[in-house]
Amino acid sequence: MQTDLHLPASSSRVAAPSVTQVLRITYGLVPIVAGLDKFTNLLTDWSAYLAPSVATHLPFSAHTFMMLVGVIEIGAGLLVLFRPRIGAWVVMAWLVLIALNLLISRHYDVAVRDLVMAVGAWSLGRLSNGAPS
């Protein structure tokens, strides 16, 4: 017995805008919140996730680096909210870079989560008609 997992074209066209909006809000707000938290460390001590081999090569403290990361994340989140066709790809690339750092520092579970989130950002990019040619 074969089942077709694809929605009819009419259902896809109706669902796509709502899915795009949910992804846009999610991938806009989450980086902004995470970026702001780099300044307060209320959610976690973000410096603990920086690979020691990376931290030793920085010209400043891990905390200062994380504050710079926070500024970039806030900007990426704003870009997703206001220019999702570009922002989705920026957030996707950023999440892959974060996952690579997490793999180096052996935070495998969090790295996998960030790679899955990168797939969601890729999906937003595709749905926003911003797929690279």
SVG drawing of the C-alpha trace seen along z (x, -y; Angstrom):
<svg xmlns="http://www.w3.org/2000/svg" viewBox="-7 -45 53 47">
<polyline fill="none" stroke="black" stroke-width="0.4" points="0.0,0.0 1.5,-3.3 0.6,-6.5 1.2,-10.0 2.6,-12.3 2.4,-15.4 -0.4,-17.8 -2.5,-18.8 -1.1,-21.9 -4.1,-24.0 -3.4,-23.0 0.3,-23.8 -0.4,-27.3 -2.8,-28.0 -0.4,-26.6 2.8,-28.2 2.1,-31.8 1.2,-30.8 4.2,-28.5 6.5,-31.2 5.1,-33.7 5.6,-31.3 9.2,-30.6 9.8,-34.3 8.7,-35.2 10.6,-32.3 13.9,-32.9 13.5,-36.6 12.8,-36.6 14.9,-33.7 18.2,-35.2 17.2,-38.6 16.5,-37.0 19.7,-34.9 21.7,-38.0 20.3,-40.1 21.0,-37.3 24.7,-37.4 24.8,-40.6 22.9,-39.3 23.6,-35.5 20.1,-34.9 19.5,-31.8 23.0,-30.3 26.7,-31.2 27.3,-31.5 31.0,-31.6 30.9,-28.0 29.9,-27.1 32.9,-28.7 35.4,-26.1 38.5,-26.5 40.7,-26.3 38.8,-29.3 38.9,-31.2 42.6,-31.0 43.1,-32.7 40.9,-35.7 42.5,-39.1 39.9,-39.6 37.9,-37.7 35.3,-35.0 32.6,-37.2 33.6,-40.2 33.5,-37.8 30.0,-36.6 28.8,-40.2 30.0,-40.7 28.2,-37.5 25.1,-38.9 25.2,-42.1 25.5,-39.9 22.6,-37.7 20.4,-40.7 21.2,-42.1 20.5,-38.7 17.1,-38.4 16.1,-41.9 17.2,-41.0 14.9,-38.0 12.0,-40.0 12.4,-42.8 14.1,-41.1 13.5,-37.4 14.7,-36.7 18.2,-37.6 18.0,-37.1 17.0,-33.4 20.3,-32.6 22.3,-34.7 20.7,-32.9 21.2,-29.5 24.9,-30.2 25.3,-31.6 23.7,-28.4 26.0,-26.2 29.0,-28.1 27.7,-27.9 27.2,-24.1 30.8,-23.8 32.1,-25.6 29.9,-23.3 31.3,-20.2 34.8,-21.4 33.9,-21.9 32.1,-18.5 28.7,-19.8 27.3,-17.3 23.6,-17.5 23.5,-21.3 25.3,-21.1 22.7,-18.8 19.9,-21.1 21.6,-24.0 22.0,-22.1 18.2,-21.2 17.5,-24.9 19.7,-25.7 17.4,-23.4 14.4,-25.4 16.2,-28.7 17.0,-27.1 13.3,-26.3 12.3,-29.9 14.8,-31.0 13.2,-28.7 9.7,-29.7 10.6,-33.4 11.5,-32.9 15.0,-33.8 16.5,-30.5 20.0,-31.0 20.1,-30.3"/>
</svg>
